[in-house]
Amino acid sequence: MRTAPIPAVAVLLLLLGNARPALAEGALDLRLQAPAGMSAGPFSGGLTLENAVGLGTFLENPDTGRMKMPYYAVLLTLEGAYRLSPDLSLRARFDVEKEITSSYATATTQRRQLAPSDLWLGLHHERLFVERWVTGITVEGDVRAYFPTSRESRYATRWLGLAGRLGLSRSLGGYDFTAGTRFTKHLARYTQPLVPDYADDVQSRPCVGLAVDGGDICGGAAAVSSAFTHDFGVAYDLTRTLTLSATLYVINRFAFVREPDALSSPFASGEGQRDLTWGILDLSYQFGPHVTYSVGISSYQPAKTEDGQRLRFPFWDLEGRAENYTSFYLDVAGTF
Protein backbone atom coordinates (compact mmCIF):
# COMPACT_ATOMS: atom_id res chain seq x y z
CA MET A 1 0.00 0.00 0.00
CA ARG A 2 1.26 3.46 -0.90
CA THR A 3 1.92 5.87 1.95
CA ALA A 4 0.15 9.19 1.45
CA PRO A 5 2.59 12.10 1.31
CA ILE A 6 2.64 14.51 4.22
CA PRO A 7 1.48 17.89 2.87
CA ALA A 8 3.95 20.72 2.50
CA VAL A 9 1.72 22.94 4.63
CA ALA A 10 3.84 21.71 7.53
CA VAL A 11 6.56 24.19 6.86
CA LEU A 12 4.70 27.49 6.60
CA LEU A 13 6.41 29.54 9.23
CA LEU A 14 5.35 30.82 12.63
CA LEU A 15 6.59 34.28 11.78
CA LEU A 16 3.49 34.57 9.62
CA GLY A 17 1.12 33.81 12.48
CA ASN A 18 0.07 31.14 14.95
CA ALA A 19 -1.36 28.95 12.22
CA ARG A 20 1.98 27.81 10.94
CA PRO A 21 4.53 25.44 12.49
CA ALA A 22 8.19 26.43 12.28
CA LEU A 23 10.47 24.04 10.51
CA ALA A 24 13.35 25.92 12.12
CA GLU A 25 12.35 24.51 15.51
CA GLY A 26 12.55 20.97 14.23
CA ALA A 27 9.37 20.08 16.04
CA LEU A 28 7.63 18.36 13.20
CA ASP A 29 8.24 15.02 11.53
CA LEU A 30 8.78 16.21 7.94
CA ARG A 31 9.68 12.94 6.25
CA LEU A 32 10.64 12.66 2.62
CA GLN A 33 8.11 10.28 1.12
CA ALA A 34 8.77 7.94 -1.80
CA PRO A 35 5.52 7.77 -3.81
CA ALA A 36 4.94 5.10 -6.39
CA GLY A 37 6.89 5.88 -9.53
CA MET A 38 9.93 7.42 -7.86
CA SER A 39 13.18 6.61 -9.63
CA ALA A 40 14.62 3.18 -8.90
CA GLY A 41 18.17 4.55 -9.18
CA PRO A 42 20.28 5.75 -6.24
CA PHE A 43 19.21 9.41 -6.73
CA SER A 44 15.63 10.58 -6.31
CA GLY A 45 13.96 13.87 -5.61
CA GLY A 46 10.75 15.82 -5.42
CA LEU A 47 9.33 19.26 -6.06
CA THR A 48 6.07 20.39 -4.39
CA LEU A 49 4.08 23.55 -5.01
CA GLU A 50 1.47 24.34 -2.40
CA ASN A 51 -1.29 26.91 -2.09
CA ALA A 52 -2.73 27.46 1.39
CA VAL A 53 -5.70 29.57 2.53
CA GLY A 54 -6.34 30.26 6.22
CA LEU A 55 -9.71 29.84 7.91
CA GLY A 56 -9.47 33.46 9.07
CA THR A 57 -10.02 34.48 5.46
CA PHE A 58 -13.69 33.55 5.88
CA LEU A 59 -14.40 34.26 9.57
CA GLU A 60 -14.55 37.09 12.07
CA ASN A 61 -13.68 36.86 15.73
CA PRO A 62 -17.07 36.91 17.52
CA ASP A 63 -15.59 38.14 20.82
CA THR A 64 -13.51 41.08 19.63
CA GLY A 65 -15.28 41.92 16.38
CA ARG A 66 -11.90 41.88 14.69
CA MET A 67 -12.01 42.28 10.95
CA LYS A 68 -11.42 39.25 8.77
CA MET A 69 -7.79 38.12 8.60
CA PRO A 70 -7.23 36.78 5.09
CA TYR A 71 -4.28 34.47 4.63
CA TYR A 72 -3.04 33.05 1.32
CA ALA A 73 0.47 31.72 0.85
CA VAL A 74 2.48 29.77 -1.71
CA LEU A 75 5.14 27.29 -0.68
CA LEU A 76 7.84 25.61 -2.76
CA THR A 77 9.48 22.47 -1.36
CA LEU A 78 12.65 20.85 -2.70
CA GLU A 79 13.71 17.44 -1.42
CA GLY A 80 16.14 14.79 -2.48
CA ALA A 81 17.57 11.43 -1.48
CA TYR A 82 20.52 9.21 -2.27
CA ARG A 83 20.03 5.52 -1.51
CA LEU A 84 23.09 4.06 0.20
CA SER A 85 21.55 0.59 0.55
CA PRO A 86 18.10 -0.98 0.05
CA ASP A 87 16.94 0.39 3.44
CA LEU A 88 19.32 3.30 4.15
CA SER A 89 19.21 6.68 2.42
CA LEU A 90 20.73 10.13 2.77
CA ARG A 91 18.03 12.82 2.58
CA ALA A 92 17.73 16.60 2.38
CA ARG A 93 14.93 19.17 2.32
CA PHE A 94 14.56 22.93 1.86
CA ASP A 95 11.45 25.12 1.62
CA VAL A 96 10.73 28.67 0.51
CA GLU A 97 7.39 30.32 1.36
CA LYS A 98 5.77 33.60 0.44
CA GLU A 99 2.53 35.04 1.76
CA ILE A 100 0.50 36.69 -1.00
CA THR A 101 -1.77 38.53 1.42
CA SER A 102 -0.41 40.89 4.08
CA SER A 103 -2.04 39.66 7.28
CA TYR A 104 1.00 39.38 9.50
CA ALA A 105 3.97 41.54 10.37
CA THR A 106 6.12 41.61 13.50
CA ALA A 107 9.21 43.43 14.75
CA THR A 108 11.36 40.93 12.89
CA THR A 109 9.36 40.34 9.72
CA GLN A 110 8.00 42.29 6.81
CA ARG A 111 4.76 41.81 4.94
CA ARG A 112 4.96 39.51 1.93
CA GLN A 113 8.61 38.74 2.55
CA LEU A 114 10.21 35.60 1.16
CA ALA A 115 10.65 33.13 4.01
CA PRO A 116 13.22 30.33 3.59
CA SER A 117 13.20 27.37 5.95
CA ASP A 118 16.08 25.69 7.68
CA LEU A 119 17.95 23.24 5.48
CA TRP A 120 18.10 19.77 6.93
CA LEU A 121 20.24 16.76 6.06
CA GLY A 122 19.70 13.31 7.49
CA LEU A 123 20.02 9.56 7.36
CA HIS A 124 16.87 7.46 7.26
CA HIS A 125 16.62 3.71 7.77
CA GLU A 126 13.32 2.21 6.61
CA ARG A 127 13.63 -1.13 8.38
CA LEU A 128 15.75 -1.16 11.50
CA PHE A 129 13.82 -4.20 12.65
CA VAL A 130 10.79 -6.20 11.48
CA GLU A 131 8.86 -8.34 13.98
CA ARG A 132 7.49 -11.00 11.62
CA TRP A 133 6.14 -13.65 13.99
CA VAL A 134 3.38 -11.94 16.02
CA THR A 135 2.74 -8.25 15.33
CA GLY A 136 4.24 -7.67 11.88
CA ILE A 137 5.44 -4.24 13.06
CA THR A 138 8.32 -2.53 11.24
CA VAL A 139 10.66 -0.23 13.17
CA GLU A 140 12.22 2.70 11.30
CA GLY A 141 14.52 5.51 12.40
CA ASP A 142 16.35 8.63 11.29
CA VAL A 143 18.80 11.25 12.46
CA ARG A 144 18.98 14.83 11.17
CA ALA A 145 20.98 18.01 11.34
CA TYR A 146 19.22 21.37 10.84
CA PHE A 147 21.25 24.30 9.53
CA PRO A 148 20.13 27.88 10.38
CA THR A 149 19.14 29.19 6.96
CA SER A 150 15.77 30.55 8.18
CA ARG A 151 15.17 33.99 9.65
CA GLU A 152 13.74 32.36 12.79
CA SER A 153 16.91 30.44 13.53
CA ARG A 154 19.16 33.42 12.91
CA TYR A 155 16.95 35.59 15.14
CA ALA A 156 17.13 32.88 17.84
CA THR A 157 20.95 32.72 17.39
CA ARG A 158 20.86 29.00 16.60
CA TRP A 159 23.89 27.50 14.94
CA LEU A 160 22.75 23.85 14.70
CA GLY A 161 19.81 21.58 15.44
CA LEU A 162 20.06 17.83 16.00
CA ALA A 163 17.13 15.41 15.89
CA GLY A 164 16.38 11.71 15.95
CA ARG A 165 13.21 9.68 15.49
CA LEU A 166 12.03 6.12 16.05
CA GLY A 167 8.84 5.02 14.34
CA LEU A 168 6.56 2.02 14.05
CA SER A 169 4.44 1.00 11.07
CA ARG A 170 1.94 -1.78 10.40
CA SER A 171 -0.50 -2.62 7.63
CA LEU A 172 -3.73 -4.22 8.80
CA GLY A 173 -7.05 -4.78 7.05
CA GLY A 174 -6.22 -2.46 4.17
CA TYR A 175 -5.06 0.37 6.47
CA ASP A 176 -1.52 1.63 7.05
CA PHE A 177 -0.84 2.68 10.65
CA THR A 178 2.21 4.68 11.77
CA ALA A 179 3.43 6.09 15.09
CA GLY A 180 6.68 7.61 16.23
CA THR A 181 8.53 10.03 18.47
CA ARG A 182 11.14 12.59 17.51
CA PHE A 183 13.47 14.45 19.88
CA THR A 184 15.08 17.70 18.73
CA LYS A 185 17.82 19.65 20.46
CA HIS A 186 18.74 23.20 19.43
CA LEU A 187 22.25 24.57 19.92
CA ALA A 188 22.14 28.35 20.20
CA ARG A 189 24.43 31.19 21.12
CA TYR A 190 21.91 32.82 23.49
CA THR A 191 18.97 31.58 25.53
CA GLN A 192 16.72 34.38 24.22
CA PRO A 193 16.23 35.83 20.73
CA LEU A 194 18.15 38.94 19.78
CA VAL A 195 16.24 42.22 19.90
CA PRO A 196 16.58 44.26 16.70
CA ASP A 197 17.68 47.84 17.03
CA TYR A 198 14.28 49.07 15.83
CA ALA A 199 12.21 46.97 18.28
CA ASP A 200 11.70 49.58 21.01
CA ASP A 201 8.58 48.00 22.50
CA VAL A 202 10.25 44.77 23.71
CA GLN A 203 11.57 44.40 27.24
CA SER A 204 15.25 43.64 26.84
CA ARG A 205 18.23 42.48 28.90
CA PRO A 206 21.88 41.63 28.22
CA CYS A 207 22.13 38.31 26.39
CA VAL A 208 22.97 35.15 28.33
CA GLY A 209 24.44 32.12 26.60
CA LEU A 210 27.51 30.24 25.49
CA ALA A 211 29.41 33.21 24.06
CA VAL A 212 28.21 36.61 25.21
CA ASP A 213 28.94 39.76 23.25
CA GLY A 214 28.48 42.73 25.53
CA GLY A 215 26.86 44.70 22.70
CA ASP A 216 24.04 42.21 22.10
CA ILE A 217 20.62 42.71 23.69
CA CYS A 218 18.04 39.92 24.00
CA GLY A 219 14.34 40.03 24.77
CA GLY A 220 10.99 38.31 24.61
CA ALA A 221 10.25 34.77 25.70
CA ALA A 222 13.06 32.29 26.22
CA ALA A 223 14.03 30.48 23.01
CA VAL A 224 13.10 26.86 22.40
CA SER A 225 15.83 24.55 23.67
CA SER A 226 14.35 21.14 22.80
CA ALA A 227 11.17 19.46 21.67
CA PHE A 228 9.43 16.10 21.61
CA THR A 229 7.08 15.36 18.73
CA HIS A 230 4.79 12.34 18.84
CA ASP A 231 3.12 11.42 15.55
CA PHE A 232 0.21 9.09 14.79
CA GLY A 233 -1.11 8.36 11.30
CA VAL A 234 -3.50 6.18 9.36
CA ALA A 235 -3.90 5.91 5.57
CA TYR A 236 -6.36 3.99 3.41
CA ASP A 237 -6.32 3.46 -0.36
CA LEU A 238 -9.83 4.19 -1.61
CA THR A 239 -8.69 3.12 -5.09
CA ARG A 240 -5.35 2.32 -6.70
CA THR A 241 -4.70 6.05 -7.16
CA LEU A 242 -6.77 7.74 -4.41
CA THR A 243 -5.59 7.75 -0.77
CA LEU A 244 -7.28 9.18 2.31
CA SER A 245 -5.12 9.82 5.38
CA ALA A 246 -5.20 11.41 8.82
CA THR A 247 -2.13 12.47 10.79
CA LEU A 248 -1.88 13.85 14.32
CA TYR A 249 1.22 15.40 15.90
CA VAL A 250 1.47 16.17 19.62
CA ILE A 251 4.31 18.63 20.19
CA ASN A 252 5.98 19.45 23.51
CA ARG A 253 8.45 22.35 23.35
CA PHE A 254 10.80 23.27 26.18
CA ALA A 255 12.48 26.65 26.56
CA PHE A 256 15.98 27.40 27.85
CA VAL A 257 16.15 27.83 31.62
CA ARG A 258 17.08 31.35 32.71
CA GLU A 259 18.19 32.67 36.07
CA PRO A 260 15.57 35.12 37.45
CA ASP A 261 16.35 38.82 37.09
CA ALA A 262 14.53 42.16 37.45
CA LEU A 263 12.46 41.51 34.31
CA SER A 264 11.37 37.99 35.33
CA SER A 265 7.81 37.32 36.45
CA PRO A 266 7.54 36.36 40.15
CA PHE A 267 5.26 33.49 39.04
CA ALA A 268 7.72 32.05 36.51
CA SER A 269 10.05 29.23 37.49
CA GLY A 270 11.99 26.40 35.91
CA GLU A 271 11.79 25.36 32.29
CA GLY A 272 9.03 26.85 30.15
CA GLN A 273 6.89 24.43 28.17
CA ARG A 274 4.38 24.87 25.37
CA ASP A 275 2.17 22.07 24.08
CA LEU A 276 0.70 22.10 20.58
CA THR A 277 -1.20 19.80 18.27
CA TRP A 278 -1.14 19.58 14.51
CA GLY A 279 -3.89 17.62 12.78
CA ILE A 280 -3.98 16.91 9.04
CA LEU A 281 -6.78 15.40 6.94
CA ASP A 282 -5.53 14.68 3.42
CA LEU A 283 -6.88 13.29 0.17
CA SER A 284 -4.20 12.46 -2.43
CA TYR A 285 -4.55 11.43 -6.06
CA GLN A 286 -1.70 9.72 -7.89
CA PHE A 287 -1.75 11.10 -11.44
CA GLY A 288 0.64 8.91 -13.34
CA PRO A 289 3.94 7.59 -11.98
CA HIS A 290 5.49 10.95 -11.06
CA VAL A 291 2.71 13.43 -10.15
CA THR A 292 0.50 13.61 -7.04
CA TYR A 293 -2.30 16.06 -6.25
CA SER A 294 -3.35 16.58 -2.63
CA VAL A 295 -6.11 18.58 -0.96
CA GLY A 296 -6.65 18.79 2.75
CA ILE A 297 -7.22 20.58 6.00
CA SER A 298 -4.36 21.42 8.38
CA SER A 299 -4.89 22.64 11.95
CA TYR A 300 -1.85 23.76 13.93
CA GLN A 301 -2.82 25.19 17.32
CA PRO A 302 -2.22 25.20 21.08
CA ALA A 303 -3.22 21.94 22.71
CA LYS A 304 -5.58 23.71 25.13
CA THR A 305 -8.10 26.52 24.93
CA GLU A 306 -7.11 30.05 25.96
CA ASP A 307 -8.34 29.53 29.55
CA GLY A 308 -6.37 26.28 29.79
CA GLN A 309 -9.44 24.34 30.89
CA ARG A 310 -10.15 22.19 27.83
CA LEU A 311 -8.28 20.36 25.11
CA ARG A 312 -8.85 21.68 21.60
CA PHE A 313 -10.16 19.42 18.86
CA PRO A 314 -6.94 18.79 16.90
CA PHE A 315 -8.35 18.63 13.36
CA TRP A 316 -10.36 21.88 13.29
CA ASP A 317 -10.35 25.16 15.21
CA LEU A 318 -13.72 24.97 16.98
CA GLU A 319 -13.09 28.07 19.06
CA GLY A 320 -14.47 30.33 16.32
CA ARG A 321 -11.38 32.49 16.13
CA ALA A 322 -9.88 34.07 13.05
CA GLU A 323 -6.22 33.40 13.89
CA ASN A 324 -5.80 30.96 10.98
CA TYR A 325 -5.04 28.00 13.19
CA THR A 326 -6.87 25.97 10.52
CA SER A 327 -6.01 26.23 6.82
CA PHE A 328 -6.95 24.57 3.54
CA TYR A 329 -4.29 23.51 1.07
CA LEU A 330 -3.82 22.24 -2.47
CA ASP A 331 -0.52 20.54 -3.36
CA VAL A 332 0.96 19.49 -6.67
CA ALA A 333 4.02 17.25 -6.22
CA GLY A 334 6.36 15.85 -8.81
CA THR A 335 8.97 13.13 -8.24
CA PHE A 336 11.86 11.79 -10.25
Long-range contacts (C-beta under 8 A, 24 or more apart in sequence): 1-171, 1-174, 1-176, 1-235, 1-237, 2-35, 2-36, 2-237, 2-243, 2-286, 3-33, 3-35, 3-176, 3-178, 3-235, 4-33, 4-235, 4-243, 4-244, 4-245, 4-282, 4-284, 4-294, 5-33, 5-35, 5-282, 5-284, 5-292, 5-294, 5-331, 5-333, 6-30, 6-31, 6-33, 6-247, 6-280, 6-282, 7-50, 7-280, 7-282, 7-294, 7-296, 7-298, 7-329, 7-331, 8-48, 8-50, 8-75, 8-77, 8-95, 8-329, 8-331, 8-333, 9-50, 9-52, 9-75, 9-280, 9-296, 9-298, 9-327, 9-329, 9-331, 10-278, 10-298, 11-75, 11-77, 11-95, 11-97, 11-117, 12-52, 12-73, 12-75, 12-97, 12-327, 13-97, 13-115, 13-117, 13-150, 13-152, 14-152, 15-104, 15-106, 15-108, 15-109, 15-115, 15-151, 15-152, 16-71, 16-73, 16-97, 16-99, 16-103, 16-104, 16-109, 16-115, 17-54, 17-71, 17-103, 17-104, 17-323, 17-324, 18-300, 18-301, 18-302, 18-323, 18-324, 18-325, 19-54, 19-56, 19-71, 19-300, 19-301, 19-323, 19-324, 19-325, 19-326, 19-327, 20-300, 20-324, 21-251, 21-276, 21-278, 21-300, 22-150, 22-152, 23-95, 23-117, 23-118, 23-120, 23-150, 24-117, 24-118, 24-146, 24-148, 24-150, 24-152, 24-153, 24-156, 24-158, 24-161, 25-152, 25-161, 25-184, 25-186, 25-224, 25-227, 25-253, 26-118, 26-120, 26-144, 26-146, 26-161, 26-163, 26-182, 26-184, 26-186, 26-227, 27-184, 27-224, 27-227, 27-229, 27-251, 27-253, 27-276, 28-229, 28-249, 28-251, 28-278, 29-165, 29-180, 29-182, 29-229, 29-231, 29-249, 30-93, 30-120, 31-124, 31-142, 32-79, 32-80, 32-81, 32-91, 32-93, 32-124, 34-81, 34-335, 35-286, 35-292, 35-333, 35-335, 36-286, 36-289, 37-286, 37-288, 37-289, 37-290, 37-335, 38-290, 38-335, 38-336, 39-335, 39-336, 42-82, 42-83, 42-84, 43-80, 43-81, 43-82, 43-83, 44-80, 44-81, 44-82, 44-83, 44-335, 44-336, 45-78, 45-79, 45-80, 45-81, 45-335, 45-336, 46-77, 46-78, 46-79, 46-80, 46-333, 46-334, 46-335, 46-336, 47-76, 47-77, 47-78, 47-333, 47-334, 48-75, 48-76, 48-77, 48-79, 48-331, 48-332, 48-333, 48-334, 49-74, 49-75, 49-76, 49-77, 49-331, 49-332, 49-333, 50-74, 50-75, 50-76, 50-77, 50-329, 50-330, 50-331, 50-332, 51-329, 51-330, 52-298, 52-327, 52-328, 52-329, 52-330, 53-327, 53-328, 53-329, 54-103, 54-324, 54-326, 54-327, 55-317, 55-322, 55-324, 55-325, 55-326, 55-327, 55-328, 56-103, 56-321, 56-322, 56-323, 56-324, 57-101, 57-324, 59-320, 59-321, 59-322, 60-322, 61-320, 61-321, 61-322, 62-320, 66-322, 68-322, 69-103, 69-322, 69-323, 69-324, 70-101, 70-103, 71-99, 71-101, 71-103, 71-104, 71-324, 71-327, 72-99, 72-100, 72-101, 73-97, 73-98, 73-99, 73-100, 73-101, 74-98, 74-100, 81-124, 87-125, 87-126, 87-127, 88-123, 88-124, 88-125, 88-126, 89-123, 89-124, 89-126, 90-121, 90-122, 90-123, 91-121, 91-122, 91-123, 91-124, 91-142, 92-119, 92-120, 92-121, 92-122, 93-117, 93-119, 93-120, 94-119, 94-120, 94-149, 103-324, 107-196, 107-198, 107-199, 107-201, 107-202, 108-151, 108-155, 108-193, 108-196, 108-199, 109-151, 115-150, 115-151, 116-149, 116-150, 116-151, 117-149, 117-150, 118-146, 118-147, 118-148, 118-149, 118-150, 118-152, 118-153, 118-161, 119-146, 119-147, 119-149, 120-144, 120-145, 120-146, 120-147, 120-161, 121-145, 121-147, 122-163, 128-166, 135-170, 136-170, 136-171, 136-172, 137-168, 137-169, 137-170, 138-168, 138-169, 138-170, 139-166, 139-167, 139-168, 140-166, 140-167, 140-168, 140-169, 140-180, 141-165, 141-166, 141-167, 146-184, 155-193, 155-194, 156-186, 156-188, 156-193, 156-223, 156-224, 157-188, 157-189, 157-190, 157-193, 157-194, 157-207, 157-209, 157-223, 158-186, 158-187, 158-188, 158-189, 158-223, 159-187, 159-188, 159-189, 160-186, 160-187, 161-185, 161-186, 161-187, 162-187, 167-231, 174-236, 174-237, 175-234, 175-235, 175-236, 176-233, 176-234, 176-235, 176-236, 177-233, 177-234, 178-231, 178-232, 178-233, 178-234, 179-230, 179-231, 179-232, 179-233, 180-230, 180-231, 181-228, 181-229, 181-230, 181-231, 182-228, 182-229, 182-231, 183-226, 183-227, 183-228, 184-226, 184-227, 184-228, 184-229, 185-225, 185-226, 186-223, 186-224, 186-225, 186-226, 188-223, 188-225, 188-256, 190-216, 190-218, 190-223, 191-218, 191-222, 191-223, 191-225, 191-256, 191-257, 191-258, 192-218, 192-219, 192-220, 192-221, 192-222, 192-223, 192-256, 192-258, 193-218, 193-219, 193-220, 193-223, 194-218, 195-219, 195-220, 203-263, 205-261, 205-263, 208-258, 208-259, 221-255, 221-272, 222-255, 222-256, 222-257, 222-258, 222-272, 223-255, 223-256, 224-253, 224-254, 224-255, 224-256, 225-254, 225-255, 225-256, 225-257, 225-271, 226-253, 226-254, 227-251, 227-252, 227-253, 227-254, 228-252, 240-286, 241-285, 241-286, 241-287, 242-283, 242-284, 242-285, 242-286, 243-283, 243-284, 243-285, 243-286, 244-282, 244-283, 245-280, 245-281, 245-282, 245-283, 245-284, 246-279, 246-280, 246-281, 246-282, 246-315, 247-279, 247-280, 247-282, 248-277, 248-278, 248-279, 248-280, 248-314, 248-315, 249-277, 249-278, 249-279, 250-275, 250-276, 250-277, 250-303, 251-275, 251-276, 251-277, 251-278, 274-302, 275-302, 275-303, 275-304, 276-300, 276-301, 276-302, 276-303, 277-301, 277-302, 277-303, 277-312, 277-314, 278-314, 279-314, 279-315, 279-316, 280-315, 281-315, 290-334, 290-335, 290-336, 291-332, 291-333, 291-334, 291-335, 292-331, 292-332, 292-333, 292-334, 292-335, 293-330, 293-331, 293-332, 293-333, 294-329, 294-330, 294-331, 294-333, 295-328, 295-329, 295-330, 295-331, 296-328, 296-329, 297-326, 297-327, 297-328, 297-329, 298-326, 298-327, 298-328, 298-329, 299-325, 299-326, 299-327, 300-325, 301-325, 301-326
